[in-house]
Amino acid sequence: MTSRPQDKPHIGFDSGPAGGWGSAKSVTEIVLREHIPLSGPSLLRHQNKPEGYMCVSCAWAKPAKTHPLEFCENGAKATAWEVTSKRADETFFAAHTLGELETWLDHDLEEQGRLTHPMRWDSASDKYIPVAWDTAFDEIGRELKQIAPEMVDFYTSGRASLETCYMYQLFARIFGSNNLPDSSNMCHESTSVGLPESIGATVGTAVLSDFQNCDCIFYIAQNVGTSSPRLLHDLQDAVHRGVKIVTFNLLREPGLERFINPQAPSEMITGSETPISSEYYQVRNGGDIAALFGVCKALIEADDAKQSLGLSKVAGSDGEARSESAAAVAFAAAMTAADKKHVLDHDFIKEHTSGFEAFATAARAHSWDNLEGTSGLTREQMIAAARTYAESDAVVLVYGMGLTQQVMGVENVHMVANLALLRGNIGKPGANICAVRGHSNVQGQRTVGITEKPALVPLDKLAELYRFDPPRWEGRSTVDVCEAVLSGKSRAFVSLGGNFIRAVPDTEIMEAAWPKLRLTVQIATKLNRSHLIHGEIAYLLPCLGRLEIDQQATGPQAVSMESSVAHFHGSRGRVQPASPHLLSEPAIIAGLAKATLTRGIVPWDEWVADYSLIRDAIENTYPETFKKFNERLFQPGGFARPVPARERKWVTANKKANFITPSRLFPEFDISSVDDKVLNLATLRSNDQFNTTIYGYSDRFRGVDGTRQVVFLNGEDIERLGFKPGEFVDMTTAIEPGVVRSIQGFRIVEYDIPRGCCASYYPEANPLFPLGHHAPRAKTPSYKLLPIRLSRSDKVPVE
């Protein structure tokens, strides 16, 4: 086995700012560790450049005007991780059984390097053994033909290109299955459900230029320093223009506090830091609706005061009794002094929205005591945020998975939209909603048909183009797939990338059920745990990575993906493939399809020879979205996906943007309000990981090095519960008492987190989360909110 966590973890050190020398040192370290000291830096010069390759890490956009180095620390790690000189080849698999490899840590599995040969599991030896590509395709096709289509699941991670995803969903549908779960089910499905109801868009409306045109940014539940560091450039530029950034987040995160630009020599030499957030409000996990309701209440009550009292009365000249609170009157007076006609944009509300009165009534009715108790913020903090919002003319509202991965994730999204609608902060320069997505094409795969919901796909068009009758029944989401595996309704699982077993809730229960599957097929670049927990028949099919030159019959190929701001970008590989035995993802999909399908007319071989033909097919299927696709593939800055809400065109049932009022401030399981020993857990990434990929054991931003077995607690909670910093505890789920879910041996780390809350790393904490603990309609797992209890541990981990 390779590197291990340190024997004596280092905890509690000063993280320093985001970026700076810490970032430079981290990039240098991984380039050396992956044995690419010469090729790595040269390759990184092409990352996120117009004619270069799109980063395989986060989904932030490639700008039209790029920086000299258009990559961040995590993007450099992702690149080094993929183009590593290390190999998990035939010799490696001959030396290790899968049973042995199951005991390895996530980091150690991927650290073996790139997969080099197609493999089939041999039950007699419990090893992966090489298999010829044609043999693998034939055997997989034969097995799939014997299984009912509704019992086969086709999973997709967020890295596959638009071209690959289009082919993959077509393969699944011609086969007869709408079971197309994807990683979006686990992250932003709450957005996909909530935003269409509010504004008629499945994605955010913001574009990069909004960050140059706004005068305020509300930044909600997204850790920029870890999840999308290149966005820090836009935030820093905004701060330098005088833009106020109002942050709502559970933890104090360095990336949201201070930044040194590693590409600015003067900053690196002098240590000059840019403060990012002008206001920073730490909201309890699960308290987001209450916090946003508090901001909205302050706005609405100030507007009431301003309208009912008139300008002179607001100034207090008449002295008559009034029902408005002193705070609302003071707020209204401040707006008058700033020469603001209204606190709310009544013209916008009247022309473009529906449901305002009901929402305003609900906001007025919520007591400040309830809003404070649920959000963890004071009334004064919520009013201060509202004043900053009201004094700004163009506000970008940014949010991430801290909002969506909750039981009330859809309602959280509604509340962001409600706040935007109050002052018309949508559909104008500098004023829009930015839903920051995680993986680099997780949004784009949905755009080309990776969805279990047939209503979102032009099935009639597919039927016309490829001469088959598509299935019309609703397929399975990620959570549905897990339930189907447990119940025996799923018999085969085909995975286009990803690490499904580690990403889903109820990890231990799912791992125990997984061997019941007849067939598992994994298309991947590196080894992970999902390749070791397998069905009766299992294949591991290694593919080219996005950074590698994809040489086909017509020459080197390019691929495309969609960014968080709904722009499409081309990408060209720059390095030689890790092995001559690798196939591209499109070639693998075509091979599986030809071996499996007995209907449909699809030019699979022609598509593999020339990916521009796949893009022509995508354009034929989605003509408005992908107009002149090939012609615009490498347009600097990408080309925009049509989002009608950007133009204040509302594709909703009533053709209006809708204020939607949440019925509750907090989920019904608020156990912590009646049991002070219960804490609400949120899961986090370290800055040394991306999703389930663990690059190392350092979380520089939170002062932790050498371990991931930690739980972050408020100092008062540590004392109140009878623990001490550094002590080891077990965590046990506090809901569904009939099933014991527990993880052991986690070190307590004192941290700046609200009382009653705690946090631990994903995916190590996933076994605590019940499969049914998700947003009811979106089915997004509630990884940011779970009631748990702590107890002193008898198990001290070997670190």
Helices and strands as residue ranges (DSSP letters): E 10-11, E 18-19, H 20-33, H 39-44, H 73-82, E 87-88, H 90-95, H 98-101, H 106-110, E 114-115, E 119-122, E 127-130, H 133-145, G 149-151, E 152-156, H 162-175, G 183-186, H 189-199, H 210-213, E 216-220, H 224-227, H 231-240, E 244-249, G 254-256, E 258-260, H 265-270, E 274-275, E 279-282, H 288-314, H 326-337, H 346-352, E 353-354, H 356-365, H 368-375, H 379-390, E 395-399, H 401-404, H 409-422, E 432-435, H 442-447, G 454-456, H 459-466, H 478-487, E 492-496, H 500-503, H 507-513, G 514-516, E 519-524, G 529-531, E 537-542, E 551-552, E 555-556, E 558-562, E 567-572, H 585-596, H 604-609, H 611-621, E 639-640, G 644-647, E 657-658, G 671-673, E 679-684, E 689-690, E 693-694, E 698-699, G 700-702, E 704-705, E 710-713, H 715-720, E 728-733, E 742-750, E 757-761, G 766-768, E 786-792
